[in-house]
Amino acid sequence: MDRSESAIAAERVARLKTDFDVTVLADWGDDVSVGDTTWKAGTWSLAELERLRDSLSLLADAMNGNDRFKSNLGSVTVKKASIGSHGGEAWRGQVTFSANASFTPWTVVHEFAHIWDEHNGWGLSRRLEKFTGGFTSPLLSWMRKFFRLADLNGFVRADEPGKRGRKPGCNRSGYFYGDKPSGSDWNFNRVEDFAESVAMYVGWERDNALSDHARKRITRYLKSNGEKDDLFGTLDNWADYARYFYPEEGDYTKTKRWRFVERVMETFE
């Protein structure tokens, strides 16, 4: 952030606070030390502040307005920091984006969906789990892994096709997802399921900044085994996994996750 952009940045930060009750922790500004004033550029850009606002507007619109958004999520703080390989994290009313790379609209909606869930005692993800017919059982998961019924390398994932823990109960948490999510991996659980389901709902066939990502999450299961997906360039056995993830007629609106998120968007207070 250049000094010449600071006034515009301040205006955008103020709009985020007014519209969404979101406070951006600025890491740019004057740095005063030993009587000298120098400009600290920080890690944010004007484009990122605008992307944050645009992405939150998509989520708020799905919730039928900014007032519902603020009621559903409460006050949220946003910052950038070094968080390893993660693009974003959400915890205790705070969203942290990686300072080492720019974030995407998908990441914004995903992380703020976590805040929505957290603000409501993680009850939304538990309700999603129940609505879709899923359950969490570390014991049954362990048994699947022990008897070599999991798509893993023994008890852990491997970075190769067919061994990333995508099947129900083959993840780290023992989460047996119900119906058909848009994807799963070793880190999948009901909390991640809810956040991804919200992002899919916001993006699916709406011609917005999340729509291309949402579509590619589904169309990858039309690929042959051993092909790379169009999102992350990951080689996997997509044709084999289609039975777990590809919705009826390729239409995500026919999934239980779509119906659940639509219901909470329209009725949740």
ROTIMAR-478023 format. One record per residue (C-alpha): residue number from 1; residue in three letters; x, y, z. Coordinates in Angstrom, 1 decimal, m for minus. Example, Ala and Ser with C-alpha at 12.3 -4.5 7.8 and 13.67 -1.06 7.14 Angstrom:
2
+-----+-----+--------+--------+--------+
|   i |  aa |     px |     py |     pz |
+-----+-----+--------+--------+--------+
|   1 | ALA |   12.3 |   m4.5 |    7.8 |
|   2 | SER |   13.7 |   m1.1 |    7.1 |
+-----+-----+--------+--------+--------+
***
This chain:
269
+-----+-----+--------+--------+--------+
|   i |  aa |     px |     py |     pz |
+-----+-----+--------+--------+--------+
|   1 | MET |    0.0 |    0.0 |    0.0 |
|   2 | ASP |    1.5 |    3.3 |   m1.1 |
|   3 | ARG |    1.1 |    6.5 |    1.0 |
|   4 | SER |   m0.9 |    8.0 |   m1.9 |
|   5 | GLU |   m3.5 |    5.2 |   m1.5 |
|   6 | SER |   m4.0 |    5.6 |    2.2 |
|   7 | ALA |   m7.0 |    7.9 |    2.0 |
|   8 | ILE |   m8.8 |    5.5 |   m0.4 |
|   9 | ALA |   m7.9 |    2.6 |    1.8 |
|  10 | ALA |   m9.3 |    4.3 |    4.9 |
|  11 | GLU |  m12.6 |    4.9 |    3.1 |
|  12 | ARG |  m12.8 |    1.2 |    2.1 |
|  13 | VAL |  m12.0 |    0.1 |    5.6 |
|  14 | ALA |  m14.7 |    2.4 |    6.9 |
|  15 | ARG |  m17.3 |    1.0 |    4.4 |
|  16 | LEU |  m16.5 |   m2.6 |    5.5 |
|  17 | LYS |  m17.2 |   m1.6 |    9.1 |
|  18 | THR |  m20.4 |    0.2 |    8.3 |
|  19 | ASP |  m21.8 |   m2.4 |    5.9 |
|  20 | PHE |  m20.7 |   m5.6 |    7.5 |
|  21 | ASP |  m19.4 |   m4.8 |   11.0 |
|  22 | VAL |  m16.0 |   m6.1 |    9.7 |
|  23 | THR |  m12.9 |   m4.4 |   11.1 |
|  24 | VAL |   m9.7 |   m4.7 |    9.0 |
|  25 | LEU |   m6.5 |   m4.5 |   11.1 |
|  26 | ALA |   m4.4 |   m2.2 |    8.9 |
|  27 | ASP |   m0.7 |   m3.2 |    8.7 |
|  28 | TRP |    0.1 |   m0.1 |    6.6 |
|  29 | GLY |    0.7 |    3.5 |    7.7 |
|  30 | ASP |    3.2 |    5.9 |    9.2 |
|  31 | ASP |    5.9 |    4.2 |   11.3 |
|  32 | VAL |    7.4 |    6.6 |   13.8 |
|  33 | SER |   10.7 |    5.5 |   15.4 |
|  34 | VAL |   13.5 |    7.7 |   17.0 |
|  35 | GLY |   11.8 |   10.8 |   15.8 |
|  36 | ASP |   11.7 |    9.8 |   12.2 |
|  37 | THR |    8.6 |    9.0 |   10.2 |
|  38 | THR |    8.6 |    6.4 |    7.5 |
|  39 | TRP |    5.9 |    4.8 |    5.5 |
|  40 | LYS |    5.1 |    1.1 |    6.2 |
|  41 | ALA |    3.6 |   m0.4 |    3.1 |
|  42 | GLY |    2.1 |   m3.5 |    4.8 |
|  43 | THR |    0.7 |   m6.5 |    3.0 |
|  44 | TRP |   m2.7 |   m5.3 |    1.9 |
|  45 | SER |   m3.6 |   m3.8 |   m1.5 |
|  46 | LEU |   m6.5 |   m1.6 |   m2.5 |
|  47 | ALA |   m7.6 |   m4.4 |   m4.8 |
|  48 | GLU |   m7.8 |   m6.8 |   m1.9 |
|  49 | LEU |   m9.9 |   m4.4 |    0.2 |
|  50 | GLU |  m12.3 |   m4.1 |   m2.7 |
|  51 | ARG |  m12.3 |   m7.9 |   m3.3 |
|  52 | LEU |  m13.1 |   m8.4 |    0.4 |
|  53 | ARG |  m16.1 |   m6.1 |    0.2 |
|  54 | ASP |  m17.3 |   m7.5 |   m3.1 |
|  55 | SER |  m17.1 |  m11.1 |   m1.7 |
|  56 | LEU |  m18.9 |  m10.2 |    1.5 |
|  57 | SER |  m21.6 |   m8.5 |   m0.6 |
|  58 | LEU |  m22.2 |  m11.8 |   m2.3 |
|  59 | LEU |  m22.6 |  m13.6 |    1.0 |
|  60 | ALA |  m24.8 |  m10.8 |    2.4 |
|  61 | ASP |  m27.0 |  m10.9 |   m0.7 |
|  62 | ALA |  m27.5 |  m14.6 |   m0.2 |
|  63 | MET |  m28.6 |  m13.9 |    3.4 |
|  64 | ASN |  m31.1 |  m11.2 |    2.1 |
|  65 | GLY |  m29.1 |   m8.2 |    3.2 |
|  66 | ASN |  m26.4 |   m6.6 |    5.3 |
|  67 | ASP |  m28.5 |   m6.5 |    8.4 |
|  68 | ARG |  m29.0 |  m10.2 |    8.3 |
|  69 | PHE |  m25.3 |  m10.7 |    7.6 |
|  70 | LYS |  m24.4 |   m8.7 |   10.7 |
|  71 | SER |  m26.9 |  m10.5 |   12.9 |
|  72 | ASN |  m25.8 |  m13.9 |   11.7 |
|  73 | LEU |  m22.0 |  m13.3 |   12.1 |
|  74 | GLY |  m21.7 |  m10.6 |   14.7 |
|  75 | SER |  m18.5 |   m8.4 |   14.8 |
|  76 | VAL |  m15.6 |   m9.8 |   12.8 |
|  77 | THR |  m12.0 |   m8.8 |   12.7 |
|  78 | VAL |   m9.8 |   m9.4 |    9.6 |
|  79 | LYS |   m6.0 |   m9.4 |    9.4 |
|  80 | LYS |   m3.2 |  m10.8 |    7.3 |
|  81 | ALA |   m0.4 |  m12.9 |    8.8 |
|  82 | SER |    2.0 |  m15.7 |    8.0 |
|  83 | ILE |   m0.2 |  m18.9 |    8.4 |
|  84 | GLY |    1.9 |  m21.5 |    6.6 |
|  85 | SER |    0.3 |  m23.1 |    3.5 |
|  86 | HIS |   m3.3 |  m22.1 |    4.4 |
|  87 | GLY |   m5.0 |  m19.4 |    2.4 |
|  88 | GLY |   m7.1 |  m18.4 |    5.4 |
|  89 | GLU |   m8.2 |  m19.3 |    8.9 |
|  90 | ALA |  m11.2 |  m18.4 |   11.1 |
|  91 | TRP |  m11.3 |  m18.5 |   14.8 |
|  92 | ARG |  m12.9 |  m16.6 |   17.7 |
|  93 | GLY |  m14.5 |  m14.0 |   15.5 |
|  94 | GLN |  m11.3 |  m13.3 |   13.5 |
|  95 | VAL |  m10.5 |  m14.2 |    9.9 |
|  96 | THR |   m6.8 |  m14.3 |    9.0 |
|  97 | PHE |   m5.7 |  m14.3 |    5.4 |
|  98 | SER |   m2.2 |  m15.4 |    4.3 |
|  99 | ALA |    0.3 |  m12.5 |    4.1 |
| 100 | ASN |    2.3 |  m14.5 |    1.5 |
| 101 | ALA |   m0.3 |  m14.7 |   m1.2 |
| 102 | SER |   m3.5 |  m12.9 |   m2.2 |
| 103 | PHE |   m6.8 |  m14.4 |   m1.2 |
| 104 | THR |   m9.7 |  m15.4 |   m3.5 |
| 105 | PRO |  m13.4 |  m14.6 |   m3.2 |
| 106 | TRP |  m13.9 |  m18.3 |   m2.5 |
| 107 | THR |  m11.6 |  m18.1 |    0.5 |
| 108 | VAL |  m13.4 |  m15.1 |    1.8 |
| 109 | VAL |  m16.8 |  m16.7 |    1.7 |
| 110 | HIS |  m15.5 |  m20.0 |    3.1 |
| 111 | GLU |  m13.8 |  m18.4 |    6.1 |
| 112 | PHE |  m16.7 |  m16.1 |    6.9 |
| 113 | ALA |  m19.0 |  m19.2 |    6.7 |
| 114 | HIS |  m16.8 |  m20.6 |    9.5 |
| 115 | ILE |  m17.4 |  m17.4 |   11.5 |
| 116 | TRP |  m21.2 |  m17.8 |   11.0 |
| 117 | ASP |  m21.0 |  m21.4 |   12.2 |
| 118 | GLU |  m18.8 |  m20.4 |   15.2 |
| 119 | HIS |  m21.0 |  m17.5 |   16.1 |
| 120 | ASN |  m23.8 |  m20.0 |   16.5 |
| 121 | GLY |  m22.0 |  m22.5 |   18.6 |
| 122 | TRP |  m21.0 |  m24.6 |   15.6 |
| 123 | GLY |  m24.6 |  m25.7 |   15.5 |
| 124 | LEU |  m25.0 |  m25.1 |   11.7 |
| 125 | SER |  m22.3 |  m27.7 |   10.8 |
| 126 | ARG |  m23.9 |  m30.2 |   13.2 |
| 127 | ARG |  m27.3 |  m29.5 |   11.6 |
| 128 | LEU |  m25.8 |  m30.0 |    8.1 |
| 129 | GLU |  m24.3 |  m33.3 |    9.1 |
| 130 | LYS |  m27.6 |  m34.5 |   10.4 |
| 131 | PHE |  m29.7 |  m33.1 |    7.4 |
| 132 | THR |  m27.4 |  m34.8 |    4.9 |
| 133 | GLY |  m27.4 |  m38.2 |    6.7 |
| 134 | GLY |  m23.8 |  m38.0 |    7.8 |
| 135 | PHE |  m22.1 |  m38.8 |   11.1 |
| 136 | THR |  m18.7 |  m38.7 |   12.8 |
| 137 | SER |  m17.2 |  m41.9 |   14.2 |
| 138 | PRO |  m13.4 |  m42.1 |   14.8 |
| 139 | LEU |  m13.9 |  m45.8 |   15.8 |
| 140 | LEU |  m15.6 |  m46.8 |   12.6 |
| 141 | SER |  m13.1 |  m44.7 |   10.6 |
| 142 | TRP |  m10.2 |  m46.5 |   12.4 |
| 143 | MET |  m11.8 |  m49.9 |   11.5 |
| 144 | ARG |  m12.0 |  m48.9 |    7.8 |
| 145 | LYS |   m8.4 |  m47.9 |    7.8 |
| 146 | PHE |   m7.3 |  m51.1 |    9.7 |
| 147 | PHE |   m9.1 |  m53.4 |    7.3 |
| 148 | ARG |   m7.6 |  m51.5 |    4.3 |
| 149 | LEU |  m11.0 |  m50.3 |    3.1 |
| 150 | ALA |   m9.9 |  m46.6 |    3.0 |
| 151 | ASP |   m8.5 |  m44.8 |    0.0 |
| 152 | LEU |   m5.3 |  m44.1 |    2.0 |
| 153 | ASN |   m1.8 |  m45.3 |    2.4 |
| 154 | GLY |   m2.6 |  m47.4 |    5.5 |
| 155 | PHE |   m3.7 |  m44.9 |    8.1 |
| 156 | VAL |   m2.6 |  m41.7 |    6.5 |
| 157 | ARG |   m3.0 |  m39.9 |    3.2 |
| 158 | ALA |   m0.5 |  m40.0 |    0.4 |
| 159 | ASP |    0.0 |  m37.4 |   m2.4 |
| 160 | GLU |   m0.9 |  m39.8 |   m5.1 |
| 161 | PRO |   m4.2 |  m40.8 |   m7.0 |
| 162 | GLY |   m6.6 |  m42.8 |   m4.9 |
| 163 | LYS |   m4.9 |  m42.2 |   m1.6 |
| 164 | ARG |   m6.0 |  m38.8 |   m0.4 |
| 165 | GLY |   m8.8 |  m39.9 |    1.9 |
| 166 | ARG |  m11.8 |  m38.7 |   m0.1 |
| 167 | LYS |  m14.2 |  m41.5 |    0.6 |
| 168 | PRO |  m16.7 |  m41.3 |    3.6 |
| 169 | GLY |  m14.9 |  m41.8 |    6.9 |
| 170 | CYS |  m11.5 |  m42.0 |    5.4 |
| 171 | ASN |  m10.5 |  m38.5 |    6.6 |
| 172 | ARG |   m8.6 |  m37.4 |    9.7 |
| 173 | SER |  m11.7 |  m36.8 |   11.8 |
| 174 | GLY |  m13.7 |  m39.9 |   11.0 |
| 175 | TYR |  m16.4 |  m37.9 |    9.3 |
| 176 | PHE |  m18.8 |  m40.0 |    7.2 |
| 177 | TYR |  m20.4 |  m37.4 |    5.1 |
| 178 | GLY |  m23.9 |  m38.1 |    3.7 |
| 179 | ASP |  m25.4 |  m37.4 |    0.3 |
| 180 | LYS |  m22.9 |  m35.8 |   m2.1 |
| 181 | PRO |  m20.6 |  m32.9 |   m1.2 |
| 182 | SER |  m18.7 |  m31.1 |   m3.9 |
| 183 | GLY |  m15.4 |  m32.7 |   m2.7 |
| 184 | SER |  m13.6 |  m34.2 |    0.3 |
| 185 | ASP |  m10.0 |  m34.9 |    1.4 |
| 186 | TRP |   m8.0 |  m35.9 |    4.4 |
| 187 | ASN |   m8.9 |  m32.7 |    6.3 |
| 188 | PHE |  m12.6 |  m32.9 |    5.6 |
| 189 | ASN |  m15.0 |  m32.7 |    8.5 |
| 190 | ARG |  m18.5 |  m31.3 |    9.2 |
| 191 | VAL |  m17.1 |  m27.8 |    9.9 |
| 192 | GLU |  m15.3 |  m27.7 |    6.5 |
| 193 | ASP |  m18.3 |  m29.3 |    4.9 |
| 194 | PHE |  m20.5 |  m26.5 |    6.0 |
| 195 | ALA |  m18.1 |  m23.8 |    4.9 |
| 196 | GLU |  m17.7 |  m25.4 |    1.4 |
| 197 | SER |  m21.4 |  m25.9 |    1.1 |
| 198 | VAL |  m22.0 |  m22.2 |    1.8 |
| 199 | ALA |  m19.4 |  m21.2 |   m0.8 |
| 200 | MET |  m21.0 |  m23.6 |   m3.3 |
| 201 | TYR |  m24.4 |  m22.1 |   m2.7 |
| 202 | VAL |  m23.2 |  m18.6 |   m3.2 |
| 203 | GLY |  m21.3 |  m19.4 |   m6.4 |
| 204 | TRP |  m23.3 |  m22.1 |   m8.1 |
| 205 | GLU |  m24.7 |  m20.9 |  m11.5 |
| 206 | ARG |  m25.0 |  m17.3 |  m10.3 |
| 207 | ASP |  m22.4 |  m15.8 |  m12.7 |
| 208 | ASN |  m20.3 |  m14.2 |   m9.9 |
| 209 | ALA |  m16.7 |  m14.4 |   m8.7 |
| 210 | LEU |  m17.2 |  m17.8 |   m7.2 |
| 211 | SER |  m19.1 |  m19.5 |  m10.0 |
| 212 | ASP |  m16.2 |  m20.7 |  m12.1 |
| 213 | HIS |  m14.7 |  m22.4 |   m9.0 |
| 214 | ALA |  m18.0 |  m23.9 |   m8.0 |
| 215 | ARG |  m18.6 |  m25.3 |  m11.5 |
| 216 | LYS |  m15.1 |  m26.8 |  m11.7 |
| 217 | ARG |  m15.5 |  m28.6 |   m8.4 |
| 218 | ILE |  m18.3 |  m30.6 |  m10.0 |
| 219 | THR |  m17.1 |  m31.0 |  m13.6 |
| 220 | ARG |  m13.8 |  m32.6 |  m12.4 |
| 221 | TYR |  m15.7 |  m35.8 |  m11.8 |
| 222 | LEU |  m16.4 |  m36.1 |  m15.5 |
| 223 | LYS |  m12.6 |  m36.5 |  m16.1 |
| 224 | SER |  m10.9 |  m39.8 |  m16.6 |
| 225 | ASN |   m8.8 |  m41.5 |  m13.9 |
| 226 | GLY |   m5.3 |  m40.0 |  m13.8 |
| 227 | GLU |   m6.2 |  m36.6 |  m15.3 |
| 228 | LYS |   m5.5 |  m33.3 |  m13.6 |
| 229 | ASP |   m8.4 |  m31.3 |  m12.3 |
| 230 | ASP |   m8.9 |  m27.7 |  m13.5 |
| 231 | LEU |   m8.7 |  m26.1 |  m10.0 |
| 232 | PHE |   m5.5 |  m27.3 |   m8.5 |
| 233 | GLY |   m3.9 |  m29.4 |  m11.1 |
| 234 | THR |   m4.3 |  m32.5 |   m8.9 |
| 235 | LEU |   m4.0 |  m35.9 |  m10.5 |
| 236 | ASP |   m6.6 |  m38.3 |   m9.1 |
| 237 | ASN |   m9.1 |  m41.1 |  m10.0 |
| 238 | TRP |  m11.9 |  m38.7 |  m10.7 |
| 239 | ALA |  m14.1 |  m41.2 |  m12.6 |
| 240 | ASP |  m14.0 |  m43.5 |   m9.6 |
| 241 | TYR |  m14.9 |  m40.8 |   m7.2 |
| 242 | ALA |  m17.9 |  m39.5 |   m9.3 |
| 243 | ARG |  m20.3 |  m41.8 |   m7.4 |
| 244 | TYR |  m19.5 |  m40.0 |   m4.2 |
| 245 | PHE |  m19.5 |  m36.4 |   m5.4 |
| 246 | TYR |  m21.2 |  m35.9 |   m8.9 |
| 247 | PRO |  m24.8 |  m34.8 |   m8.3 |
| 248 | GLU |  m27.8 |  m35.9 |  m10.3 |
| 249 | GLU |  m27.5 |  m34.6 |  m13.8 |
| 250 | GLY |  m24.5 |  m32.5 |  m12.7 |
| 251 | ASP |  m26.9 |  m30.1 |  m10.9 |
| 252 | TYR |  m25.7 |  m29.1 |   m7.5 |
| 253 | THR |  m29.1 |  m27.7 |   m6.7 |
| 254 | LYS |  m30.4 |  m31.3 |   m6.4 |
| 255 | THR |  m28.2 |  m32.0 |   m3.5 |
| 256 | LYS |  m29.2 |  m32.0 |    0.2 |
| 257 | ARG |  m26.5 |  m29.5 |    0.9 |
| 258 | TRP |  m28.0 |  m27.0 |   m1.5 |
| 259 | ARG |  m31.4 |  m27.4 |    0.2 |
| 260 | PHE |  m30.0 |  m27.1 |    3.7 |
| 261 | VAL |  m28.0 |  m23.9 |    2.9 |
| 262 | GLU |  m30.9 |  m22.4 |    1.1 |
| 263 | ARG |  m33.1 |  m23.1 |    4.1 |
| 264 | VAL |  m30.8 |  m21.5 |    6.6 |
| 265 | MET |  m30.1 |  m18.5 |    4.3 |
| 266 | GLU |  m33.8 |  m17.8 |    4.1 |
| 267 | THR |  m35.0 |  m18.6 |    7.7 |
| 268 | PHE |  m32.0 |  m18.3 |   10.0 |
| 269 | GLU |  m32.1 |  m15.4 |   12.5 |
+-----+-----+--------+--------+--------+
***
